Amino acid sequence: MKLQLTMLVCALALSGCADHAARERLGIEDATVLKTGPGAPQDDAAGAANGQWVGTYAPIASSRTVLASLQQRLDQLPGDKTGYFQAKAQCWLDAARQTSQANDQWGFTEEAIGQAAMITIGLENGTPLSAANPALRTVSTVRPDLWKIVNTIKSDPAIARCPVAQQPLACAEVELMQAGHDAWRRSFSAAEKRLPEIQDNLRKSAETALQCTQAKPEPLPAAQPPKKITLKADSLFRFAGGNEAAILPQGKQRLDTVVAGLKQTQAIAELRITGFTDLLGSDAYNQRLSLQRAQTVSQYLRTRGVNLPIAVRGEGDANQLVTCKQTRRDELVRCLAPNRRVEIEFLRAAP
């Protein structure tokens, strides 16, 4: 995989455009887009707004109001803003804002807002999200060669372990979709103008993933391992999530570092993993979530070769590290973040 990423970086750095018509350079395969003039079709296949589309997107009556509200919700989400899904939601919002300001009335603004909303709601609820790109009414496929590069980078394991490489990848996908919208409305030159930024983002993603691959995780000190480490729950798990599917890429990277450190020391005899929540939510919910997260961390370590005895506990909202008095919920959630945590205690072997 490392060699494949290296080749992609070189290819993206050297890529250029032949002196052909912009439409030909885009590699469009959609016959309905290529056909123009009086005989051009006006049916569903050509992008006509059918009842299903209207029913889905008509509620987005005022794009500016919806954009502002959705932007606020996205900004309030905990976790890494450069992670794949938060970055993709932001790029969809930026694309919607751009087409709205350009007075593009063809429906892409509504579709982009819809994609941003779907991702944001999924992140808020902690539900699994798909990284697949949807088929949108107002988007035709352009530059299939770049889409192949997108899929190659996305499938490389290095991307999942490297959150900083995910943002340019996610934005490149949205930008390719937006270029596909330009092509769909027959503005081929506008679509082509987006290509340099798309290629640059793909190159950044591949290069950053390579750097993450080459960087070795910092192991726990072999001679003097720490007595305890505290992992922020907001960096470990998606909001309100507690199973392995909800572990964030940066959370996996942190736990992989713990595994690497444990494999390099013989001084640890046992681990104690304890989950904690904040005061929000019922006692039963907090107890269940804190225990689930501690059990998930334990299972993650187990499946990666940690054979030490592990004691697991969930303490719910006990042992709060900070006290907050904010009245606005979003400010209160941010203030209480240190209380949402998983602690791993290292019990040393007798000398």
C-alpha positions in Angstrom: 0.0 0.0 0.0 2.9 2.4 0.7 4.2 2.0 -2.8 0.7 2.6 -4.2 0.4 5.9 -2.3 3.8 7.0 -3.4 2.9 6.4 -7.1 -0.4 8.3 -6.6 1.5 11.3 -5.2 3.8 11.3 -8.2 1.0 10.9 -10.7 -1.0 13.8 -9.2 2.1 16.1 -9.2 2.7 15.5 -12.9 -0.9 15.4 -14.1 -1.8 17.9 -16.8 -4.4 18.5 -19.5 -4.1 17.8 -23.2 -5.1 20.6 -25.5 -8.6 19.3 -26.3 -12.1 20.6 -25.7 -12.9 21.0 -22.0 -15.8 18.6 -22.3 -13.5 15.9 -23.7 -10.9 16.4 -21.0 -13.5 15.9 -18.3 -14.1 12.3 -19.5 -17.9 12.5 -19.3 -19.6 9.3 -20.0 -23.2 10.4 -19.4 -24.9 10.5 -22.8 -27.7 12.8 -21.6 -25.0 15.5 -20.7 -23.1 15.0 -24.0 -26.3 15.5 -26.1 -27.2 19.2 -26.5 -29.6 21.2 -28.7 -33.3 20.8 -29.5 -33.2 17.0 -29.3 -31.7 16.9 -25.7 -33.9 14.8 -23.4 -35.9 16.3 -20.6 -36.8 13.1 -18.7 -35.7 11.8 -15.3 -32.6 10.3 -16.7 -31.6 13.8 -17.9 -32.1 15.2 -14.4 -35.7 16.4 -14.5 -37.0 17.1 -11.0 -39.4 14.2 -10.3 -41.8 13.8 -7.4 -39.4 12.0 -5.2 -36.8 14.7 -5.6 -39.3 17.5 -4.8 -40.6 15.7 -1.8 -37.1 15.2 -0.4 -35.6 18.7 -1.1 -38.6 21.1 -1.3 -38.6 21.5 2.6 -35.3 23.4 2.2 -37.2 26.6 1.4 -34.7 29.1 2.6 -31.2 27.9 1.9 -29.5 30.7 3.8 -31.5 30.1 7.0 -30.9 26.3 6.8 -27.2 26.8 6.1 -26.7 29.0 9.1 -28.6 26.6 11.4 -26.8 23.6 10.1 -23.4 25.3 10.4 -24.1 26.1 14.0 -25.0 22.4 14.7 -21.8 21.2 13.0 -19.7 23.7 14.9 -21.1 22.4 18.2 -20.2 18.7 17.5 -17.4 17.4 19.7 -14.4 15.6 18.3 -11.8 16.3 15.7 -13.0 18.8 13.0 -10.5 17.4 10.5 -11.9 13.9 10.7 -13.5 12.5 7.6 -17.2 12.9 8.3 -17.0 16.3 10.0 -14.7 17.6 7.2 -17.1 16.2 4.5 -20.1 17.8 6.1 -18.3 21.1 6.2 -17.2 20.8 2.6 -20.8 20.1 1.5 -21.9 23.2 3.4 -19.2 25.3 1.7 -20.4 23.9 -1.7 -24.0 24.7 -0.9 -23.1 28.2 0.2 -21.1 28.8 -3.0 -23.8 27.7 -5.4 -26.4 29.7 -3.4 -24.3 32.9 -3.6 -23.9 32.2 -7.4 -27.7 32.1 -7.7 -27.5 28.6 -9.1 -31.2 27.5 -9.2 -30.7 24.0 -10.5 -31.1 22.2 -7.2 -27.5 21.4 -6.3 -27.7 23.8 -3.3 -30.5 21.8 -1.8 -28.8 18.5 -2.5 -25.5 19.7 -0.9 -27.4 20.9 2.2 -29.2 17.5 2.3 -25.8 15.7 2.3 -24.4 17.9 5.1 -27.6 17.5 7.2 -27.5 13.7 6.8 -23.9 13.5 8.0 -24.4 16.1 10.8 -27.5 14.3 12.2 -25.7 11.0 12.0 -22.7 12.4 14.0 -25.1 13.9 16.6 -26.9 10.6 17.1 -23.8 8.4 16.9 -25.3 6.4 14.1 -23.0 4.6 11.6 -22.3 6.6 8.4 -21.4 5.5 5.0 -18.3 7.0 3.2 -19.9 6.2 -0.2 -20.8 9.1 -2.4 -24.4 9.4 -3.4 -25.9 9.5 -6.9 -27.4 13.0 -7.0 -29.9 14.3 -9.6 -27.8 17.3 -10.6 -24.4 15.6 -10.8 -22.8 13.8 -13.6 -19.5 11.9 -13.2 -16.4 13.7 -14.5 -12.8 12.6 -14.5 -13.3 8.9 -13.8 -9.5 8.7 -13.4 -9.6 11.0 -10.4 -12.4 9.0 -8.9 -10.3 5.9 -9.2 -7.5 7.8 -7.3 -10.1 8.8 -4.6 -11.2 5.2 -4.1 -7.6 4.0 -4.0 -6.6 6.5 -1.3 -9.8 5.9 0.6 -9.3 2.1 0.7 -5.7 2.4 2.0 -5.5 1.4 5.7 -3.1 4.3 6.3 -6.0 6.8 5.9 -8.0 5.3 8.8 -4.9 5.7 11.0 -4.3 9.3 9.9 -7.1 11.8 10.6 -5.2 14.7 9.1 -5.1 13.0 5.7 -8.9 12.6 5.8 -9.9 16.2 5.4 -8.4 16.9 2.0 -9.7 13.5 0.8 -13.3 14.3 1.9 -13.1 17.8 0.3 -11.7 16.4 -2.9 -14.7 14.1 -3.2 -17.2 17.0 -2.7 -15.3 19.2 -5.1 -15.5 16.4 -7.7 -19.2 16.2 -7.1 -19.5 19.9 -7.6 -17.5 19.7 -10.8 -19.9 17.1 -11.9 -22.8 19.5 -11.2 -21.0 22.1 -13.4 -20.8 19.5 -16.2 -24.4 18.5 -15.7 -25.5 22.1 -16.4 -23.2 22.1 -19.4 -20.7 24.6 -17.8 -17.7 22.4 -18.8 -15.1 25.2 -18.4 -16.3 25.9 -14.8 -16.0 22.2 -14.0 -12.4 22.1 -15.4 -11.4 25.1 -13.3 -12.0 23.0 -10.2 -9.6 20.3 -11.2 -6.3 21.8 -9.9 -7.7 22.2 -6.4 -9.1 18.7 -6.5 -5.7 17.2 -7.6 -3.9 19.3 -4.9 -6.2 17.9 -2.2 -5.8 14.4 -3.4 -2.0 14.8 -3.4 -2.1 16.3 0.1 -4.1 13.4 1.4 -1.8 10.8 -0.2 1.4 12.6 1.0 0.0 13.0 4.6 -1.0 9.3 4.7 2.5 8.4 3.7 4.0 10.5 6.4 1.7 8.8 9.0 2.8 5.4 7.7 6.4 6.3 8.1 6.0 7.9 11.5 6.4 5.3 14.3 3.9 5.5 17.3 5.4 6.7 20.5 5.6 3.7 22.8 5.0 3.8 26.5 8.4 4.2 28.3 9.8 0.7 28.9 11.7 1.5 32.0 9.2 3.7 33.8 5.7 3.1 32.4 3.0 5.5 33.6 0.7 4.6 36.5 -2.3 5.8 34.6 -3.4 7.5 31.4 -6.6 9.4 30.7 -8.2 9.2 27.3 -10.7 11.9 26.4 -14.0 10.2 25.4 -14.7 12.8 22.8 -11.5 11.9 21.0 -12.1 8.1 21.4 -15.8 7.7 20.4 -18.4 9.3 18.3 -20.9 11.4 20.3 -23.0 9.1 22.5 -21.4 6.0 21.0 -19.7 3.3 23.0 -19.1 0.2 20.8 -16.2 -0.5 18.6 -18.0 0.8 15.5 -18.1 4.2 17.2 -14.4 4.4 17.9 -13.0 7.4 16.0 -9.9 7.1 13.8 -7.8 9.2 16.2 -9.1 7.0 19.1 -7.8 3.9 17.3 -4.5 5.6 16.8 -4.2 6.4 20.5 -5.2 2.9 21.5 -2.7 1.5 19.0 0.0 3.5 20.8 -1.0 2.0 24.1 -0.8 -1.5 22.5 2.7 -0.8 21.1 3.9 0.5 24.5 2.6 -2.6 26.3 4.3 -4.9 23.9 7.6 -3.3 24.7 7.5 -3.5 28.4 7.5 -6.4 30.9 6.9 -4.2 33.9 3.1 -4.3 33.8 1.2 -7.1 35.5 -2.5 -5.9 35.1 -4.7 -3.2 33.6 -7.7 -1.5 35.1 -9.9 0.3 32.7 -12.6 2.7 34.0 -15.1 4.6 32.0 -16.7 7.9 33.2 -19.4 10.2 31.8 -20.5 13.8 32.5 -23.6 14.6 34.6 -25.9 15.0 31.6 -28.3 12.1 31.1 -29.9 9.7 33.6 -27.8 7.7 36.1 -28.8 4.4 34.4 -27.8 5.7 30.9 -24.5 7.1 32.2 -23.6 3.9 34.0 -24.4 1.8 30.9 -22.4 4.1 28.6 -19.4 4.3 30.8 -19.2 0.6 31.3 -19.7 -0.1 27.5 -16.8 2.3 26.6 -14.5 0.7 29.1 -15.4 -2.8 27.8 -14.9 -1.7 24.2 -11.4 -0.3 25.0 -10.6 -3.6 26.8 -11.8 -5.7 23.8 -9.9 -3.5 21.4 -6.6 -4.1 23.3 -7.4 -7.8 23.6 -8.0 -8.3 19.8 -4.6 -6.6 19.2 -2.6 -9.0 21.3 -2.7 -7.6 24.9 -2.9 -10.7 27.1 -2.6 -9.1 30.5 -5.4 -9.5 33.1 -7.8 -6.6 32.6 -10.4 -5.4 35.2 -13.2 -3.2 33.7 -15.5 -0.8 35.5 -18.1 1.8 34.6 -18.4 4.7 37.1 -21.0 6.7 35.3 -20.9 10.4 36.4 -18.8 9.7 39.5 -15.5 11.6 40.1 -16.2 14.7 38.1 -13.1 16.5 37.2 -14.7 19.9 36.5 -17.9 21.6 37.6 -19.8 23.8 35.0 -22.6 26.3 35.4 -23.3 27.3 31.8 -27.0 27.6 30.9 -26.7 27.1 27.2 -26.5 23.4 26.4 -23.7 23.6 23.8 -21.5 25.6 26.1 -22.2 23.2 29.0 -21.4 20.2 26.8 -18.0 21.7 25.9 -17.2 22.7 29.5 -18.0 19.2 30.8 -15.7 17.5 28.2 -12.9 16.6 30.7 -15.5 14.5 32.7 -16.1 12.2 29.7 -13.1 10.0 29.8 -11.7 6.5 29.9 -8.8 5.9 32.4 -6.3 3.0 31.9 -4.4 2.2 35.1 -1.2 0.2 34.8 -0.4 -2.0 37.8 3.3 -2.9 37.8 4.7 -6.3 38.4 6.4 -7.0 41.7 10.2 -6.4 41.5 
